[in-house]
Amino acid sequence: MFDVHQIRQDFPILHQTVNGKPLVFLDSAASSQKPLAVIETIDTYYRQYNANVHRGIYQISEKASAAYEQARKKIGRFINARSWREVIYTRNATESINLVAYSWGLSRLKPGDVILSTEMEHHANIVPWQQVAARTGAQVRYIPVDEQGYLDMAAFEAMLTPQVRLVAVTHMSNVLGTINPVEEIISKAHQAGAKVLLDAAQSAPHMPIDVQALDCDFLAFSGHKMLGPTGIGILWARREILEAMPPFMTGGDMISQVTFSGSTWNELPWKFEAGTPAIAQAIGLGAAVDYLVRLGMDNVRQHEIELTAYALDRLNQVEGLRIYGPQNPQHRGGAVAFTLGSIHPHDVAAVLDGEGIAVRAGHHCAMPLHDKLGLVATTRASFYIYNLPEEIDRLAEGLDKARELLG
Ligand SMILES: Cc1ncc(COP(=O)(O)O)c(C=O)c1O
């Protein structure tokens, strides 16, 4: 049973007033709230077994190492990785993508090669490719987005030339909400000899992910958007690809042997984890994954479809409001970006804040997409497991108020 009222009991932060009104938190696409199970897991780590991992021959360090590696196994099962050795801890999705860009990209790309990205990417899946392209002589090209917020798949096929080495695409847009047809993209890219990186920052928290069924090559996501703490993210990649990649960062923990003349590398996954890692955060992310698995990711997705359907319906009734992205809730996630007439999105968000409603306004780290839409900014409401239809009613009422005040 997916009981949102029950779920809300696990999130202490939701039970407060802001500007005298009960907080309505609609910014989970930026960062989700954390359940008690995660908060308490981190608290217990620091109170009872805080110690560095992989080094100490003493009990609490062994306990910390076991919990840190146990969390990795849980995360591997969560995305159906073949092996826990394919699960690399990073700081966030951004670092995961940079790892692929600087390790795989710098060592593999050459002049004339093409990286295909899309017009709907977050800066995290654009800027590292631009940087690596500038250093290697490769080019970045962007698959266009159509009027309804879908990728232009005919254009994708036309752009998929033999020069394409990598398709770096978001699984779910953080602005349009669009869930891209990644199975089709992966299969066509592979036929053309290209690898595929999926930016799962918005999808991993909200829908079941199976890297074996998807058959992608790289998958990047952040812990903090899926009930976990900040400072921990994941790069998953196929083992044979990781084995062949040079390290991204070097130093302690990632080595096997070091002499004054050179070094050899540790086994996977530690080859990519230089220095003392984010131990509490990794263990906290393990607790977040346990929580999501208990809810069931199919149920998480179903709740989001229902809430998004309600939001599209309710918000479309607000005079002057325009939603960007697919209108079919089955084709999208629960990040809903909109404009309200010609009122500046920051002003809309400020009025909503006065009503205790937290939304985000700006370009949401997708400036090229906003350029394409002819906008400088949008306001974005985004939903998660703890949101209720009543909160969408509050949002709609707040938007009516913003229009009355500023329209
Ligand atoms: C689609 C997408 N990709 C990447 C990121 C980057 O995530 P992080 O800032 O946690 O690295 C975000 C964050 O908003 C995102 O929405």
The ligand as a Gaussian input file, in Angstrom:
#p B3LYP/6-31G(d) Opt

LIG

0 1
 C       18.984000      15.866000     -15.285000
 C       20.047000      16.245000     -14.302000
 N       21.306000      15.892000     -14.535000
 C       22.307000      16.189000     -13.686000
 C       22.050000      16.897000     -12.544000
 C       23.201000      17.228000     -11.645000
 O       23.015000      16.676000     -10.396000
 P       24.046000      17.061000      -9.227000
 O       23.962000      18.536000      -9.084000
 O       23.514000      16.323000      -8.050000
 O       25.375000      16.593000      -9.666000
 C       20.759000      17.312000     -12.259000
 C       20.476000      18.125000     -11.052000
 O       19.550000      18.868000     -10.998000
 C       19.732000      16.966000     -13.156000
 O       18.469000      17.328000     -12.927000

